[in-house]
Amino acid sequence: MIQVLGGSWALLLGMFMLMIGNGLQGTLLGLRGAIEGFSTGELSIIMSAYFAGFLIASRYAPRMIRRVGHVRVFAALGSTISAVLILYPALTEPWAWTLGRVVIGFCFCGVYITAESWLNDAATNESRGKALSLYMIVQMAGIVVAQFLVTLGDVSGFILFIIPSVLVSMAFAPILLSVSPAPIFTTTKPLPIRQLVDASPLACVGMFLLGGVFAAQFGMSAVYGARAGLSVAQISLLVSMTYVGALVLQFPIGWLSDRIDRRWLILGLSGVGGGAALMAFMIPGHVTLILVSATLVGGTSNPLYALLIAYANDYLDREDMAAASGGLLFINGLGAIAGPIVVGWMLDNVGAHGFWAFIAVLLLGLATYAGWRMLRRPDRGVEVGDTVSYAPVAATGTAVAAEAAQEVYIEHEIEQMEEAQEDAA
């Protein structure tokens, strides 16, 4: 781990500051939009725009990197992010914020793709798994720290928008001034969606539903908090607990997924997360219950993301596994675009606690579908000991990180098979 930090500290430090900036702007817009009198429908479209930009960039950012290189793309996208963050409080119009969120989503996706390919190239086969784990921890830690910073300033002013702009600008200094050479960029072409659905309907349906859950957590938590009458500190704690739960439970659930039938784990996790959201819906206004529910929803939904990728890979050939990650993340992105819009409708027609009703419906729907698939396919066709290893992947990452993580675990399994063959010989 020390060796990984020594070789990638500049990139990890830069990404930490970037995630603080991204975490700040997501919460700030929800709070500031309520102050400016934006309707819930307008805020839901604004929040959805980020995921639309993210999905567009997942297709076009790799072309930009191949055309002009990592450094130029990194610098151009970073300066654009910094400029948009400053413009938010200056142009407090729904159309301007929607356009800004599309641009921000596009730029952050491009930055993530660039950083993840850089990190993947800089790491060795032996250190790549640790490097990706550190990267995931840094991402979540940055978002949690951002929520603390929200409580230190006035949401109605300019300072809290200037801070993420400055952090984003500073984030590129250690990265661009480091001695690490820019890698040759390559990406895997995703598998056709039809082939993914045929291989694992449960993984595809689950990734679409989780996209809506993630969009609600990352995009609409602040809007919900403002509608529910929570204080800025309580809203910040709400968002933080979502990611703390994800960070704490990711690795234990990963350990368990390699030892039991993954369909039972998918059913159980989605049931627990959906049940927690249902409790928050049925008993609104209880802050402690809200925070516990946020922790459980975050702690179950984020590991489900990596679990569904691993489950799909159980039914794919090894050479298709990396490509499948890109296709599954695309499906997840489609769900994420629709999520905020549906949540906005729920907030207007059900009330503030409709936020939890939306999450409960998605997660309990996933649990129900998992149970139905188990009845349709009682014999999963893959023995527990023969499953592909669970690869921890953050939902904030891109297909580059998912592919790299999967390749690490495939290489690890191949090494174990070769060692077993040598011992048998």
Phi, psi and omega in degrees: 000320178297321179295321178296316179297320181297326182269340186232015185299322182296316180293317181293321177296316178299317180292327177299314179292324177297319181290328173299314179298318181291318178295324178294312186292327179296313180288320182300317183295322177296318180287314182292324178300321177295321179295321182283355178085018176294142176286163178298322178298318179296317180294325180293322177293320178300315181291323178295330183299327178301314183288330174295315177297321179298317182291321177298316182293330180299337179266319189261335181299319177302325177295320179297318181295317179294329184282315186240352176099161183300312188297314181294319178296315179303310183293317182294314181293321179297315180294326178293317177302313181300319181293317181295320179300323178289327184285336182308305182287344180277331179239080184272065177234140181305319182295323181291319179292323178297313178298318179298322180291324175299314180296315179298316179299317178298313184293316181294322177298316178298320178295316180297315179300317180297312182294318182292322177291325177296313181295318180297321181287324183288333183279153174272171178302325182284331186255354187298319180298316178294321180297317179291325176295316177299319180300316179296317179296318180298318179301309183292322179297321179298318179294321179295315178298324180300322181294327176293320182294330180301326184282352186268352184225185181264117182296333182278355181261201183255335190302316183292341174273332178289322182303308179295328177297316179294316180299318179296317179298317181289334184298331184277344181298306180296331181286311185284339179265358179286164185273356182295127179288151177288134183280166170281124188272128174223145176228155179268134178289127183297154173291151174303140182302321181300320180293324177294318180296319178296323181289316182207091176301323181298316180296319183291313178297318180298318180294324177295314180295320178295329176302318177294321179296313181296321180296322177295316182293312187277327186259326191246001181300317181292323178296316176300313182301318179295319179292328182277355179082019177285152176284167178300319179296320180292322178295317179298319179293323178301311180294319181299316183295331176301315183277331175296316177300319179296318183291320183288321188265348184304309186284320175299320179292323176299318178298317182290326185294337179275001186235351178225169177299120186295335179295322176295322180291320176299315179298314183294314181295315180293327176293317178295313179297317178294322178295321178296317178295323179295322177296317179295329178288318185281336179237071184288154174089355180266104189299316180299317179296322178299315181293320177296317179297318179298320179295316181290320179295315178294321182288341178258321185289320180294313174297329177301326180302308178289327181295320180291325175296314180296321180295318177298321181295337177299337184248016181240155172290153184302324183288347179262352188294314181297318180295326180297327180301317180297318179295319180293322178292329175295316177299317178300321179295324177297318177295324181292325179294318182285332187306303183300325181294317178292320178299318178301318178296319180296319180297324181284325188257338179251330185116178183303322182288357173297338174304315180285328177298319179298312180295319180298316180299317182294311184289319177291329174296320177295318178298317179296316180294322178298317177297320179294320179294327177294328176287324179288327181230075183302320178266110186294348175081355180226122177292148182304319181290345182259005182286158176287140182297143176292129180246110181301124180224132178280142180293345178275355181276182179244181180298333179298313179293319180296317179296316181297317180298318180294321179296323178301313184285331174294315178299320180297317180293321178298318178298318179296320178296318180294320178295321179295321178294321179295319180295322180292326180286000000 
